[in-house]
Amino acid sequence: MSALVTNLPPESATWAAENGEALGASRADVLLADIFQAVTGQPHPLRPQPKDRAAVEHHESTAARLRAQRARVAAQRPKEAS
């Protein structure tokens, strides 16, 4: 039974309920919202939001740690001679 639910398209109500996603958001919709965010730096207003706030906070803290690590690595690189 779980294989049938797992393989449902994201547009189905059962798949959305099982995965905590908003109903009606297809993969293409989510990808387009991600592209919008990459270009503008702002989340798309219609992008489905996860219901689990703890997961969102974990993602945000992980992203902040990665940005800080990127800055540290960039600061350690020798400057290129012009």
URDA-V71421 format. One line per field, one symbol per residue. ss: DSSP state (a for helix, b for strand, c for the rest). phi: phi as a letter, one per 20 degrees, with the letter a starting at -180 (. if undefined). psi: psi as a letter, one per 20 degrees, with the letter a starting at -180 (. if undefined). A space follows every 50 residues. Layout:
BEGIN
ss: ???
phi: ???
psi: ???
END
This chain:
BEGIN
ss: caaaaaccccccaaaaaaacccccccaaaaaaaaaaaaaacccccccccc ccaaaaaaaaaaaaaaaaaaaaaaaacccccc
phi: .fffffefffffffffffdmdffneefffffffffgfffendfffdffdf eefffffffffffffffffffffffefffffe
psi: ghhgghjqqiiqhgggghjkrqpiorhhggghhhgghhghjqqphjpppq hohhhghggghghghhggggggghhiqqqpp.
END
